Amino acid sequence: MFDEILIAVDGSDNARRAATFGFALADAYDATVDLLYAYRERSLLGRDGTGDTATERGQAILDETAELAADRDVAVETHVVEGRPAKAITGFAADRGTDLVVVGRKGRVGVGRRLLGSVTEQVLRRIDVPVLVVPGSDSPGDREYERVLATTDGSEAAEWAAPYAGDLANRCGAALHLLTVVDLQAVAGPFDAGGVSKQYIERLEEQGREALDRFEAEVGDGDHESAVVRGTSHRAIREYVEENDVDLVVMASRGQSGFSGQRLGSVTGRVLRVVDVPVLVVTSPP
């Protein structure tokens, strides 16, 4: 499923952390890694006052990052390209036939607030292959995947992620959790959520179980733990991640609304900002 993995780096701690997770996946899939550094324009002097050009600085960053794969059986090629980072990343991925792009996410900027970063957001909007978004260095976790969570809202688009979740869990020997959230506020509105009938809630939960059954059929063979929970979608997913020590979340994006009433893409965007584990975003059908 993943033969060519592109890891974008910029010398930051966030990018180094993203690389460790990317190398772990490359090891599991026996994939080739393209390590990419993009810069906006040519420079005669380095920012640190040295005589290094932008190309030389970029190559030094790539060489240092590649050392993180020293203990893994992973083939790594390094590339320095000129151009706006998001455009350079997506263009390189298209030309190279990349199966997966790995990027970092910025850390916390205050209590409960996180940033994706403009480059990561632009890549997610432009790309047509899965993107692994790895949180900043202030978050817990390591480089391995032992528990994987995949979510569905019942929409057809959400099921794009199912084959990736099943294959990834099998490759990494991870336990696979499947989750759907019944978001009463999104369905009924903030002023009506408290007044919906018990029968209506039960019908939504039944739709959730049916969605999980369809999703599980797309995941493939293996034992899966599934759950239907109530709550605001992105908050409920975060709580499930924390309570079950999930190492990786798999979600689709760019989709229509499902029975939960929230548009798939908006939920994915919120999840990326509130969870402290990597999120694999599947942007188009496999």
C-alpha positions as CSV (number, residue, x, y, z in Angstrom):
1,M,0.0,0.0,0.0
2,F,2.9,2.3,0.8
3,D,5.9,1.8,-1.5
4,E,7.2,5.4,-1.8
5,I,7.0,7.6,1.3
6,L,7.8,11.4,1.2
7,I,8.9,13.0,4.4
8,A,9.1,16.8,4.4
9,V,11.5,18.4,6.8
10,D,12.6,22.0,7.6
11,G,15.1,21.5,10.4
12,S,12.6,22.0,13.2
13,D,12.0,19.6,16.1
14,N,8.5,19.0,14.8
15,A,9.9,17.8,11.4
16,R,12.4,15.5,13.1
17,R,9.7,13.9,15.1
18,A,7.6,13.5,12.0
19,A,10.5,11.8,10.4
20,T,10.8,9.2,13.1
21,F,7.2,8.2,12.6
22,G,7.7,8.2,8.9
23,F,10.7,5.9,9.1
24,A,8.8,3.5,11.3
25,L,6.1,3.2,8.7
26,A,8.7,2.8,5.9
27,D,10.3,0.0,7.9
28,A,7.0,-1.8,8.3
29,Y,6.1,-1.5,4.6
30,D,9.6,-2.0,3.3
31,A,9.1,1.3,1.5
32,T,11.6,3.8,0.0
33,V,11.8,7.2,1.7
34,D,12.3,10.5,-0.1
35,L,13.5,13.1,2.4
36,L,12.6,16.5,1.1
37,Y,13.8,20.0,2.1
38,A,12.1,23.0,0.2
39,Y,13.2,26.6,0.4
40,R,11.6,29.7,-1.0
41,E,14.5,31.4,-2.7
42,R,18.2,31.2,-3.2
43,S,20.4,32.8,-0.5
44,L,24.0,33.8,-0.6
45,L,24.5,33.8,3.2
46,G,23.1,31.5,5.9
47,R,20.9,33.0,8.6
48,D,23.5,32.1,11.1
49,G,26.1,34.3,9.5
50,T,28.0,31.4,7.8
51,G,28.7,31.4,4.1
52,D,26.4,28.4,3.5
53,T,23.9,28.7,0.7
54,A,20.3,27.6,1.1
55,T,21.1,24.4,-0.7
56,E,24.0,23.6,1.6
57,R,21.9,24.3,4.7
58,G,19.1,22.1,3.4
59,Q,21.4,19.2,2.6
60,A,22.9,19.4,6.1
61,I,19.4,19.2,7.6
62,L,18.5,16.3,5.3
63,D,21.7,14.4,6.3
64,E,21.1,14.9,10.0
65,T,17.5,13.7,9.6
66,A,18.5,10.7,7.6
67,E,20.6,9.5,10.6
68,L,17.3,8.9,12.5
69,A,16.8,5.9,10.2
70,A,20.2,4.4,10.9
71,D,18.8,1.6,13.1
72,R,16.1,0.7,10.5
73,D,16.4,-1.1,7.2
74,V,15.1,1.8,5.2
75,A,16.4,3.2,1.9
76,V,16.5,7.0,2.1
77,E,17.1,9.5,-0.8
78,T,17.5,13.2,0.0
79,H,16.3,16.1,-2.2
80,V,16.7,19.9,-1.9
81,V,14.2,21.8,-4.1
82,E,13.5,25.5,-4.5
83,G,10.0,26.8,-4.3
84,R,7.1,27.5,-1.9
85,P,7.2,24.5,0.5
86,A,3.5,23.3,0.1
87,K,3.6,23.6,-3.7
88,A,7.1,21.9,-3.8
89,I,5.9,19.0,-1.6
90,T,2.7,18.3,-3.5
91,G,4.5,18.7,-6.9
92,F,7.3,16.4,-5.9
93,A,4.8,13.8,-4.6
94,A,2.9,13.9,-7.9
95,D,6.0,13.6,-10.0
96,R,7.5,10.9,-7.9
97,G,4.4,8.7,-7.6
98,T,4.4,9.1,-3.8
99,D,2.0,6.9,-1.8
100,L,2.2,8.7,1.5
101,V,3.3,12.2,2.6
102,V,4.6,12.8,6.1
103,V,4.5,16.3,7.6
104,G,4.8,17.7,11.1
105,R,2.2,19.7,13.1
106,K,3.1,22.6,15.3
107,G,2.8,22.2,19.1
108,R,0.6,23.9,21.6
109,V,0.1,27.7,21.7
110,G,-1.7,28.0,25.0
111,V,-4.1,25.9,27.0
112,G,-6.0,23.6,24.7
113,R,-4.8,25.3,21.5
114,R,-2.7,23.8,18.8
115,L,-1.6,24.9,15.4
116,L,-1.3,22.8,12.2
117,G,1.0,25.2,10.5
118,S,0.3,26.8,7.1
119,V,2.4,24.4,5.1
120,T,0.7,21.4,6.6
121,E,-2.8,22.9,6.0
122,Q,-1.9,23.7,2.4
123,V,-0.6,20.3,1.7
124,L,-3.8,18.7,3.0
125,R,-5.9,20.9,0.7
126,R,-3.7,20.2,-2.4
127,I,-2.7,16.6,-2.1
128,D,-4.5,13.5,-3.5
129,V,-2.6,10.8,-1.5
130,P,-2.7,10.0,2.2
131,V,-1.0,12.4,4.6
132,L,0.4,11.4,8.0
133,V,0.3,14.5,10.3
134,V,2.6,14.1,13.3
135,P,2.2,16.3,16.3
136,G,4.9,18.5,17.8
137,S,7.6,17.5,20.2
138,D,5.7,18.6,23.2
139,S,3.3,15.6,22.9
140,P,3.8,12.1,24.4
141,G,4.4,9.0,22.4
142,D,7.2,7.1,20.6
143,R,7.9,5.8,17.1
144,E,5.8,2.6,17.2
145,Y,2.2,1.8,16.5
146,E,0.5,-0.6,18.9
147,R,-3.1,0.7,18.9
148,V,-4.7,2.2,15.8
149,L,-8.1,4.0,15.8
150,A,-10.2,4.4,12.7
151,T,-13.3,6.5,12.7
152,T,-16.4,6.7,10.5
153,D,-19.5,8.9,10.3
154,G,-21.4,6.6,8.1
155,S,-20.7,8.5,4.9
156,E,-19.2,6.8,1.8
157,A,-16.2,9.1,1.9
158,A,-15.4,8.0,5.5
159,E,-15.1,4.4,4.3
160,W,-12.1,5.5,2.1
161,A,-10.0,5.2,5.2
162,A,-11.0,1.6,6.1
163,P,-8.6,-0.3,3.9
164,Y,-5.7,1.8,5.1
165,A,-6.6,1.3,8.7
166,G,-6.8,-2.5,8.3
167,D,-3.6,-2.8,6.3
168,L,-1.7,-0.5,8.6
169,A,-2.8,-2.4,11.7
170,N,-1.8,-5.7,10.1
171,R,1.6,-4.5,9.0
172,C,2.4,-3.0,12.4
173,G,0.9,-5.8,14.5
174,A,-1.4,-3.2,16.1
175,A,-4.8,-3.6,17.8
176,L,-7.4,-1.9,15.7
177,H,-10.2,0.1,17.2
178,L,-13.2,1.3,15.2
179,L,-15.3,4.3,16.4
180,T,-18.3,6.3,15.4
181,V,-19.7,9.3,17.3
182,V,-23.3,10.2,17.7
183,D,-23.2,14.0,17.8
184,L,-26.6,15.1,19.0
185,Q,-25.7,18.8,18.8
186,A,-24.6,18.6,15.2
187,V,-27.8,16.7,14.2
188,A,-30.4,18.6,16.3
189,G,-28.7,22.0,16.8
190,P,-27.4,23.5,20.0
191,F,-30.9,24.5,21.2
192,D,-32.7,21.3,20.4
193,A,-30.1,18.6,21.3
194,G,-31.4,18.4,24.9
195,G,-35.0,17.9,23.7
196,V,-34.6,15.1,21.2
197,S,-36.5,11.9,22.0
198,K,-35.1,8.7,23.3
199,Q,-36.4,7.0,20.2
200,Y,-34.5,9.4,18.0
201,I,-31.3,8.9,19.9
202,E,-31.7,5.2,19.7
203,R,-32.2,5.4,15.9
204,L,-29.0,7.5,15.6
205,E,-27.1,4.9,17.6
206,E,-28.4,2.1,15.5
207,Q,-27.3,4.0,12.4
208,G,-23.9,4.3,14.1
209,R,-23.7,0.5,14.6
210,E,-24.7,-0.1,11.0
211,A,-22.0,2.3,9.9
212,L,-19.5,0.4,11.9
213,D,-20.6,-2.9,10.4
214,R,-20.1,-1.5,6.9
215,F,-16.8,0.0,7.9
216,E,-15.6,-3.2,9.4
217,A,-16.4,-5.1,6.2
218,E,-14.1,-2.7,4.3
219,V,-11.3,-3.0,6.9
220,G,-10.7,-6.6,6.2
221,D,-10.0,-9.7,8.3
222,G,-8.9,-9.5,11.9
223,D,-10.2,-8.8,15.4
224,H,-11.5,-5.3,15.9
225,E,-12.8,-3.5,18.9
226,S,-15.7,-1.2,18.0
227,A,-17.7,1.4,19.9
228,V,-20.5,3.9,19.4
229,V,-20.3,6.9,21.7
230,R,-22.1,10.2,22.2
231,G,-20.5,13.6,22.2
232,T,-19.1,16.3,20.0
233,S,-17.2,14.4,17.3
234,H,-13.7,15.8,17.6
235,R,-13.8,15.9,21.4
236,A,-15.2,12.4,21.7
237,I,-12.4,11.1,19.4
238,R,-9.8,12.9,21.5
239,E,-11.2,11.4,24.7
240,Y,-11.2,7.9,23.1
241,V,-7.6,8.3,22.1
242,E,-6.6,9.3,25.6
243,E,-8.6,6.7,27.4
244,N,-7.4,3.8,25.2
245,D,-3.8,4.9,24.7
246,V,-4.2,5.1,20.9
247,D,-1.0,5.6,19.0
248,L,-2.4,6.6,15.6
249,V,-5.7,7.8,14.2
250,V,-6.9,7.0,10.7
251,M,-9.6,9.3,9.1
252,A,-10.8,10.3,5.7
253,S,-11.4,13.9,4.6
254,R,-13.1,15.9,1.8
255,G,-16.3,14.1,2.4
256,Q,-20.0,14.6,2.7
257,S,-21.9,14.7,6.0
258,G,-22.9,11.4,7.5
259,F,-25.6,10.6,10.0
260,S,-23.7,12.5,12.7
261,G,-24.6,15.8,10.9
262,Q,-21.0,17.2,10.7
263,R,-19.1,17.5,7.4
264,L,-16.3,15.0,7.4
265,G,-13.6,17.4,6.4
266,S,-14.4,19.8,9.2
267,V,-14.3,17.0,11.8
268,T,-10.9,15.8,10.6
269,G,-9.5,19.3,10.7
270,R,-10.6,19.7,14.3
271,V,-9.3,16.3,15.3
272,L,-5.9,17.3,13.9
273,R,-5.8,20.2,16.3
274,V,-6.8,18.4,19.5
275,V,-5.2,15.0,19.5
276,D,-1.6,14.4,20.5
277,V,-0.9,11.4,18.3
278,P,-0.2,11.1,14.6
279,V,-3.3,11.2,12.3
280,L,-3.3,9.5,8.9
281,V,-5.6,11.6,6.7
282,V,-6.9,9.7,3.6
283,T,-7.8,12.4,1.1
284,S,-9.2,10.3,-1.8
285,P,-10.4,6.7,-2.5
286,P,-7.7,4.0,-2.4
